[in-house]
Amino acid sequence: MTFDHIITGAAGFVGGHLCRHPDVDSEKSKTALLDLLPIDFASRESSITDIRSLADLNRLAQRWAAPTLIHLAALAEVVMPFTMMRELVDTNVVGTINVLDCFRPERAVFASSSAVYGSRGDRPALPQLDDCSAAGTYGASKVMGELVCASWAAENESRSVILRFGNIVGPGCRGLIPYLVDHGVKNPEGELAAQLRGNGRIVRDYLPVEYAIDSIMNAAALPLDAGQAVVFNVGSGRGISNREVAEFVAEIMRNRGFRMNLDFDNPLPFGESDSVVLEVSDTRERLDVAIPSLNDIYASIEQSTLWHLEHQLSRNASGANA
């Protein structure tokens, strides 16, 4: 069966939002979805398949074909223990090789990360293949994934678009926001302080998930020459510290009856960068997406906080009634 797109990682945070995009979730769309976890889109062709398994992917590729592969599937933990290194490489590097080799699309859109830049301080993070200095193994795995996509495009006369995402926030996001919400619900009187890394001075480029989805869809349609690989930063071009985000989330929680205490006196762990702010002018011009404002970002952080709070309270109520 031939589709317009094959999307890996369709059950994840970004994948789930992408599947609701009008160009994907419509009667006219011919999209196939792949993930290791169950995919909640009954109207689309889908498969629970492990991208680490070349044999399983080869069997699937006998039934599926598409000119565009949107590759979101990844192990996405920035601070990774040594015990998970093999799984990290098998998923983020070998898995990328596998999906390209099996599906052989004309174009690949690869979800990379601002983690490839390491700690930038005041230096700009430029969207170039050779501008990488990952601080940890997760970032290094994304650098390898990028090089795999670029090499594949050059050798196969194909096309590759590499998207280096900042910190994406929205309903269902991972990371700091759900951690704070979960902690606040478990400690409603502020009994234990939430632990924040990097003394509250970790600076990231946050962006609403809707902006990330628009960037992916526009990248899938971007005119490119055969053999070409291009890199785009996907962010807002402005930095927000984890202290600013945590205090904003804590204020939302306090307004709903949860007293939150925050402890910022924790060092930066190995593998995590202290500051990354993305250069996004090329993204705005070539991918034709509006850069999110500071108000847009904080509105998305608030929406994310309330979504996680509602779901956490709902889970607690279900458990109490079981």
C-alpha beads as a LAMMPS data file, in Angstrom:
LAMMPS data file: protein, C-alpha beads

322 atoms
321 bonds

1 atom types
1 bond types

-500.0 500.0 xlo xhi
-500.0 500.0 ylo yhi
-500.0 500.0 zlo zhi

Masses

1 110.0

Atoms # bond

1 1 1 0.000 0.000 0.000
2 1 1 1.346 3.427 -0.910
3 1 1 0.926 6.379 1.457
4 1 1 1.809 10.068 1.412
5 1 1 3.683 9.852 4.719
6 1 1 4.990 7.265 7.124
7 1 1 5.314 8.657 10.649
8 1 1 7.450 6.859 13.232
9 1 1 6.995 7.638 16.917
10 1 1 3.308 8.329 16.254
11 1 1 2.246 7.423 19.806
12 1 1 4.609 9.934 21.415
13 1 1 3.991 13.512 22.527
14 1 1 4.930 15.215 19.256
15 1 1 3.680 12.303 17.148
16 1 1 0.256 12.408 18.763
17 1 1 -0.109 16.120 18.033
18 1 1 1.178 15.633 14.487
19 1 1 -1.466 12.967 13.853
20 1 1 -4.132 15.582 14.643
21 1 1 -2.803 18.034 12.049
22 1 1 -5.392 18.694 9.295
23 1 1 -3.018 17.409 6.598
24 1 1 -2.691 14.110 8.464
25 1 1 -6.049 13.643 10.186
26 1 1 -8.341 13.995 7.181
27 1 1 -10.127 11.764 4.705
28 1 1 -7.787 12.953 1.942
29 1 1 -4.659 12.051 3.877
30 1 1 -2.927 8.731 3.266
31 1 1 -0.669 8.366 6.277
32 1 1 0.733 5.270 7.983
33 1 1 1.674 5.372 11.672
34 1 1 4.353 3.344 13.420
35 1 1 5.356 3.079 17.057
36 1 1 6.476 0.557 19.652
37 1 1 3.426 1.549 21.749
38 1 1 -0.289 1.327 20.844
39 1 1 -1.440 4.153 18.554
40 1 1 -4.813 5.746 19.303
41 1 1 -5.858 6.649 15.754
42 1 1 -8.193 3.959 14.480
43 1 1 -8.859 5.792 11.208
44 1 1 -5.221 5.505 10.102
45 1 1 -3.198 2.490 9.021
46 1 1 -0.864 1.692 11.916
47 1 1 1.629 -0.857 13.160
48 1 1 3.225 -1.637 16.523
49 1 1 6.780 -2.221 15.361
50 1 1 10.197 -1.819 16.981
51 1 1 12.528 0.268 14.783
52 1 1 15.453 -1.621 16.300
53 1 1 14.244 -4.796 14.566
54 1 1 15.437 -4.862 10.966
55 1 1 13.497 -8.058 10.273
56 1 1 10.199 -6.594 11.508
57 1 1 10.717 -3.394 9.524
58 1 1 11.545 -5.334 6.366
59 1 1 8.305 -7.273 6.693
60 1 1 6.379 -4.036 7.165
61 1 1 8.138 -2.404 4.189
62 1 1 6.768 -5.157 1.955
63 1 1 3.301 -3.709 2.656
64 1 1 4.080 -0.006 3.187
65 1 1 5.702 2.588 0.937
66 1 1 5.689 6.392 0.992
67 1 1 7.702 9.206 -0.610
68 1 1 8.073 10.960 2.765
69 1 1 9.252 9.492 6.065
70 1 1 8.752 11.643 9.176
71 1 1 11.053 10.054 11.720
72 1 1 10.155 11.035 15.286
73 1 1 10.806 7.748 17.090
74 1 1 13.630 8.084 19.595
75 1 1 14.782 7.486 23.128
76 1 1 14.573 11.060 24.412
77 1 1 16.201 11.398 27.812
78 1 1 18.858 14.112 27.934
79 1 1 20.584 12.755 31.058
80 1 1 21.130 9.074 30.324
81 1 1 22.633 6.486 32.726
82 1 1 25.353 4.188 31.435
83 1 1 23.027 1.180 31.727
84 1 1 20.866 2.626 28.924
85 1 1 23.671 3.439 26.471
86 1 1 23.153 0.356 24.299
87 1 1 19.404 1.013 24.054
88 1 1 20.109 4.675 23.240
89 1 1 22.417 3.837 20.326
90 1 1 20.214 0.989 19.081
91 1 1 17.154 3.251 18.990
92 1 1 18.465 6.668 17.976
93 1 1 21.241 5.631 15.595
94 1 1 20.639 2.050 14.416
95 1 1 16.868 2.624 14.377
96 1 1 17.340 5.611 12.060
97 1 1 19.497 3.537 9.719
98 1 1 16.879 0.790 9.762
99 1 1 13.872 2.930 8.805
100 1 1 15.774 4.635 5.979
101 1 1 17.118 1.354 4.658
102 1 1 13.791 -0.476 4.820
103 1 1 11.295 2.150 3.662
104 1 1 13.658 3.889 1.173
105 1 1 11.670 7.140 0.982
106 1 1 12.428 10.020 -1.356
107 1 1 12.564 12.390 1.619
108 1 1 13.206 12.043 5.332
109 1 1 12.233 14.600 7.981
110 1 1 14.390 13.817 11.013
111 1 1 13.546 15.040 14.519
112 1 1 16.822 16.115 16.089
113 1 1 17.411 18.229 19.173
114 1 1 19.090 21.386 20.422
115 1 1 21.076 18.968 22.629
116 1 1 23.486 18.599 19.685
117 1 1 24.860 22.073 20.523
118 1 1 26.042 21.389 24.058
119 1 1 26.533 24.473 26.241
120 1 1 26.526 27.634 24.128
121 1 1 26.566 30.465 26.642
122 1 1 26.382 33.650 24.548
123 1 1 27.436 31.937 21.309
124 1 1 24.690 31.486 18.695
125 1 1 23.440 27.994 17.911
126 1 1 23.629 27.943 14.120
127 1 1 21.678 25.429 11.983
128 1 1 24.686 23.807 10.326
129 1 1 25.690 20.152 10.181
130 1 1 29.212 20.939 11.381
131 1 1 28.095 23.187 14.273
132 1 1 27.715 20.508 16.954
133 1 1 29.369 19.991 20.339
134 1 1 27.051 17.699 22.288
135 1 1 27.613 17.651 26.040
136 1 1 26.122 14.204 26.616
137 1 1 25.324 10.880 25.016
138 1 1 21.744 11.785 24.037
139 1 1 22.963 14.824 22.089
140 1 1 25.731 12.721 20.551
141 1 1 23.159 10.126 19.416
142 1 1 21.237 12.892 17.658
143 1 1 24.427 14.128 15.982
144 1 1 24.946 10.603 14.664
145 1 1 21.327 10.451 13.493
146 1 1 21.796 13.702 11.584
147 1 1 24.942 12.404 9.884
148 1 1 23.149 9.175 8.990
149 1 1 20.372 11.181 7.296
150 1 1 22.817 13.450 5.469
151 1 1 24.922 10.516 4.240
152 1 1 21.822 8.605 3.155
153 1 1 20.517 11.601 1.177
154 1 1 23.845 12.185 -0.566
155 1 1 24.407 8.548 -1.512
156 1 1 20.838 7.827 -2.639
157 1 1 19.973 11.076 -4.442
158 1 1 17.324 11.553 -1.763
159 1 1 16.417 14.546 0.412
160 1 1 16.746 15.065 4.140
161 1 1 15.413 17.814 6.400
162 1 1 16.891 17.857 9.899
163 1 1 14.911 19.745 12.558
164 1 1 16.737 20.673 15.751
165 1 1 13.942 21.220 18.237
166 1 1 14.139 23.328 21.354
167 1 1 12.086 22.387 24.426
168 1 1 8.603 21.644 23.106
169 1 1 5.719 22.303 25.503
170 1 1 2.038 21.504 25.229
171 1 1 -0.552 19.019 26.548
172 1 1 1.206 15.706 27.177
173 1 1 4.746 17.116 27.114
174 1 1 7.557 15.538 29.088
175 1 1 10.266 16.959 31.318
176 1 1 10.148 19.768 33.841
177 1 1 6.436 20.639 33.745
178 1 1 4.997 17.147 34.442
179 1 1 7.686 16.615 37.087
180 1 1 6.600 19.765 38.928
181 1 1 2.892 18.964 38.638
182 1 1 3.397 15.405 39.894
183 1 1 5.534 16.664 42.766
184 1 1 2.976 19.309 43.704
185 1 1 0.112 16.808 43.772
186 1 1 2.132 14.403 45.930
187 1 1 3.177 17.230 48.289
188 1 1 0.125 19.512 48.393
189 1 1 1.296 21.358 51.520
190 1 1 4.837 21.759 50.233
191 1 1 6.131 19.028 52.545
192 1 1 9.096 18.275 50.277
193 1 1 10.730 20.784 47.965
194 1 1 10.881 20.045 44.235
195 1 1 14.504 19.626 43.183
196 1 1 15.684 21.779 40.261
197 1 1 19.014 21.234 38.527
198 1 1 21.674 23.734 37.604
199 1 1 20.907 26.200 40.420
200 1 1 17.943 27.483 38.415
201 1 1 20.171 28.843 35.656
202 1 1 19.585 26.257 32.909
203 1 1 18.472 28.273 29.879
204 1 1 16.487 26.657 27.060
205 1 1 14.607 27.734 23.958
206 1 1 10.956 26.808 24.608
207 1 1 8.286 26.561 21.920
208 1 1 4.618 25.542 21.706
209 1 1 3.960 22.138 20.170
210 1 1 1.728 23.685 17.477
211 1 1 4.732 25.562 16.108
212 1 1 6.769 22.351 16.042
213 1 1 4.014 20.571 14.096
214 1 1 3.753 23.378 11.516
215 1 1 7.533 23.197 11.045
216 1 1 7.403 19.436 10.447
217 1 1 4.631 19.688 7.860
218 1 1 6.314 22.559 6.023
219 1 1 9.617 20.659 6.058
220 1 1 7.863 17.704 4.433
221 1 1 6.912 19.939 1.488
222 1 1 10.081 22.076 1.236
223 1 1 11.591 22.096 -2.305
224 1 1 15.037 20.464 -2.249
225 1 1 17.524 19.174 -4.781
226 1 1 18.304 15.467 -4.999
227 1 1 21.073 14.546 -2.561
228 1 1 20.508 17.630 -0.407
229 1 1 20.359 17.693 3.402
230 1 1 19.343 20.878 5.220
231 1 1 19.202 21.794 8.915
232 1 1 16.711 24.065 10.662
233 1 1 16.480 25.182 14.272
234 1 1 12.922 24.996 15.571
235 1 1 12.446 27.331 18.500
236 1 1 11.622 30.897 19.484
237 1 1 15.102 32.414 19.440
238 1 1 14.784 33.474 23.099
239 1 1 15.976 31.833 26.284
240 1 1 13.966 31.061 29.429
241 1 1 15.578 29.611 32.556
242 1 1 14.314 26.587 34.449
243 1 1 13.874 28.909 37.443
244 1 1 11.474 31.105 35.433
245 1 1 9.496 28.112 34.191
246 1 1 9.387 26.452 37.617
247 1 1 8.227 29.608 39.405
248 1 1 5.521 30.162 36.772
249 1 1 4.260 26.569 37.102
250 1 1 4.427 26.805 40.921
251 1 1 2.277 29.952 40.859
252 1 1 -0.360 28.170 38.733
253 1 1 -0.337 25.255 41.183
254 1 1 -0.607 27.565 44.215
255 1 1 -3.632 29.259 42.656
256 1 1 -5.266 25.811 42.657
257 1 1 -4.457 24.995 46.259
258 1 1 -1.059 23.294 46.000
259 1 1 1.722 24.890 48.033
260 1 1 4.959 24.351 46.183
261 1 1 8.482 24.778 47.476
262 1 1 11.343 24.825 44.992
263 1 1 14.968 23.943 45.714
264 1 1 17.330 25.284 43.065
265 1 1 20.516 24.376 44.958
266 1 1 21.464 21.405 42.787
267 1 1 24.423 21.245 40.386
268 1 1 24.201 20.658 36.653
269 1 1 24.576 16.897 35.993
270 1 1 26.998 15.432 33.486
271 1 1 25.571 15.423 29.976
272 1 1 23.292 18.452 30.369
273 1 1 24.162 21.830 28.860
274 1 1 23.698 25.067 30.757
275 1 1 22.428 27.326 27.969
276 1 1 21.149 26.878 24.409
277 1 1 19.226 29.543 22.473
278 1 1 18.533 28.855 18.809
279 1 1 19.132 31.019 15.755
280 1 1 15.767 30.776 13.952
281 1 1 15.775 33.419 11.198
282 1 1 16.338 30.824 8.469
283 1 1 13.456 28.739 9.840
284 1 1 11.093 31.689 9.697
285 1 1 12.056 32.546 6.122
286 1 1 12.443 29.132 4.465
287 1 1 9.880 27.082 6.391
288 1 1 7.436 30.005 6.427
289 1 1 6.439 29.653 10.078
290 1 1 5.737 32.485 12.493
291 1 1 8.137 32.561 15.461
292 1 1 6.201 32.170 18.732
293 1 1 6.076 35.190 21.041
294 1 1 6.914 35.115 24.743
295 1 1 3.181 35.286 25.475
296 1 1 2.615 32.276 23.201
297 1 1 5.234 30.287 25.098
298 1 1 3.907 31.088 28.553
299 1 1 0.348 30.373 27.413
300 1 1 1.526 26.940 26.246
301 1 1 3.354 26.331 29.547
302 1 1 0.141 27.181 31.419
303 1 1 -1.906 24.910 29.148
304 1 1 0.613 22.104 29.700
305 1 1 0.514 22.572 33.477
306 1 1 -3.290 22.459 33.636
307 1 1 -3.440 19.435 31.324
308 1 1 -0.997 17.473 33.462
309 1 1 -2.761 18.555 36.654
310 1 1 -6.142 17.412 35.350
311 1 1 -4.739 14.059 34.258
312 1 1 -2.822 13.529 37.506
313 1 1 -5.904 14.250 39.617
314 1 1 -8.012 12.016 37.370
315 1 1 -5.544 9.133 37.758
316 1 1 -5.503 9.608 41.523
317 1 1 -9.315 9.568 41.643
318 1 1 -9.454 6.421 39.519
319 1 1 -6.948 4.719 41.783
320 1 1 -8.894 5.690 44.894
321 1 1 -12.111 4.288 43.423
322 1 1 -10.546 1.037 42.232

Bonds

1 1 1 2
2 1 2 3
3 1 3 4
4 1 4 5
5 1 5 6
6 1 6 7
7 1 7 8
8 1 8 9
9 1 9 10
10 1 10 11
11 1 11 12
12 1 12 13
13 1 13 14
14 1 14 15
15 1 15 16
16 1 16 17
17 1 17 18
18 1 18 19
19 1 19 20
20 1 20 21
21 1 21 22
22 1 22 23
23 1 23 24
24 1 24 25
25 1 25 26
26 1 26 27
27 1 27 28
28 1 28 29
29 1 29 30
30 1 30 31
31 1 31 32
32 1 32 33
33 1 33 34
34 1 34 35
35 1 35 36
36 1 36 37
37 1 37 38
38 1 38 39
39 1 39 40
40 1 40 41
41 1 41 42
42 1 42 43
43 1 43 44
44 1 44 45
45 1 45 46
46 1 46 47
47 1 47 48
48 1 48 49
49 1 49 50
50 1 50 51
51 1 51 52
52 1 52 53
53 1 53 54
54 1 54 55
55 1 55 56
56 1 56 57
57 1 57 58
58 1 58 59
59 1 59 60
60 1 60 61
61 1 61 62
62 1 62 63
63 1 63 64
64 1 64 65
65 1 65 66
66 1 66 67
67 1 67 68
68 1 68 69
69 1 69 70
70 1 70 71
71 1 71 72
72 1 72 73
73 1 73 74
74 1 74 75
75 1 75 76
76 1 76 77
77 1 77 78
78 1 78 79
79 1 79 80
80 1 80 81
81 1 81 82
82 1 82 83
83 1 83 84
84 1 84 85
85 1 85 86
86 1 86 87
87 1 87 88
88 1 88 89
89 1 89 90
90 1 90 91
91 1 91 92
92 1 92 93
93 1 93 94
94 1 94 95
95 1 95 96
96 1 96 97
97 1 97 98
98 1 98 99
99 1 99 100
100 1 100 101
101 1 101 102
102 1 102 103
103 1 103 104
104 1 104 105
105 1 105 106
106 1 106 107
107 1 107 108
108 1 108 109
109 1 109 110
110 1 110 111
111 1 111 112
112 1 112 113
113 1 113 114
114 1 114 115
115 1 115 116
116 1 116 117
117 1 117 118
118 1 118 119
119 1 119 120
120 1 120 121
121 1 121 122
122 1 122 123
123 1 123 124
124 1 124 125
125 1 125 126
126 1 126 127
127 1 127 128
128 1 128 129
129 1 129 130
130 1 130 131
131 1 131 132
132 1 132 133
133 1 133 134
134 1 134 135
135 1 135 136
136 1 136 137
137 1 137 138
138 1 138 139
139 1 139 140
140 1 140 141
141 1 141 142
142 1 142 143
143 1 143 144
144 1 144 145
145 1 145 146
146 1 146 147
147 1 147 148
148 1 148 149
149 1 149 150
150 1 150 151
151 1 151 152
152 1 152 153
153 1 153 154
154 1 154 155
155 1 155 156
156 1 156 157
157 1 157 158
158 1 158 159
159 1 159 160
160 1 160 161
161 1 161 162
162 1 162 163
163 1 163 164
164 1 164 165
165 1 165 166
166 1 166 167
167 1 167 168
168 1 168 169
169 1 169 170
170 1 170 171
171 1 171 172
172 1 172 173
173 1 173 174
174 1 174 175
175 1 175 176
176 1 176 177
177 1 177 178
178 1 178 179
179 1 179 180
180 1 180 181
181 1 181 182
182 1 182 183
183 1 183 184
184 1 184 185
185 1 185 186
186 1 186 187
187 1 187 188
188 1 188 189
189 1 189 190
190 1 190 191
191 1 191 192
192 1 192 193
193 1 193 194
194 1 194 195
195 1 195 196
196 1 196 197
197 1 197 198
198 1 198 199
199 1 199 200
200 1 200 201
201 1 201 202
202 1 202 203
203 1 203 204
204 1 204 205
205 1 205 206
206 1 206 207
207 1 207 208
208 1 208 209
209 1 209 210
210 1 210 211
211 1 211 212
212 1 212 213
213 1 213 214
214 1 214 215
215 1 215 216
216 1 216 217
217 1 217 218
218 1 218 219
219 1 219 220
220 1 220 221
221 1 221 222
222 1 222 223
223 1 223 224
224 1 224 225
225 1 225 226
226 1 226 227
227 1 227 228
228 1 228 229
229 1 229 230
230 1 230 231
231 1 231 232
232 1 232 233
233 1 233 234
234 1 234 235
235 1 235 236
236 1 236 237
237 1 237 238
238 1 238 239
239 1 239 240
240 1 240 241
241 1 241 242
242 1 242 243
243 1 243 244
244 1 244 245
245 1 245 246
246 1 246 247
247 1 247 248
248 1 248 249
249 1 249 250
250 1 250 251
251 1 251 252
252 1 252 253
253 1 253 254
254 1 254 255
255 1 255 256
256 1 256 257
257 1 257 258
258 1 258 259
259 1 259 260
260 1 260 261
261 1 261 262
262 1 262 263
263 1 263 264
264 1 264 265
265 1 265 266
266 1 266 267
267 1 267 268
268 1 268 269
269 1 269 270
270 1 270 271
271 1 271 272
272 1 272 273
273 1 273 274
274 1 274 275
275 1 275 276
276 1 276 277
277 1 277 278
278 1 278 279
279 1 279 280
280 1 280 281
281 1 281 282
282 1 282 283
283 1 283 284
284 1 284 285
285 1 285 286
286 1 286 287
287 1 287 288
288 1 288 289
289 1 289 290
290 1 290 291
291 1 291 292
292 1 292 293
293 1 293 294
294 1 294 295
295 1 295 296
296 1 296 297
297 1 297 298
298 1 298 299
299 1 299 300
300 1 300 301
301 1 301 302
302 1 302 303
303 1 303 304
304 1 304 305
305 1 305 306
306 1 306 307
307 1 307 308
308 1 308 309
309 1 309 310
310 1 310 311
311 1 311 312
312 1 312 313
313 1 313 314
314 1 314 315
315 1 315 316
316 1 316 317
317 1 317 318
318 1 318 319
319 1 319 320
320 1 320 321
321 1 321 322
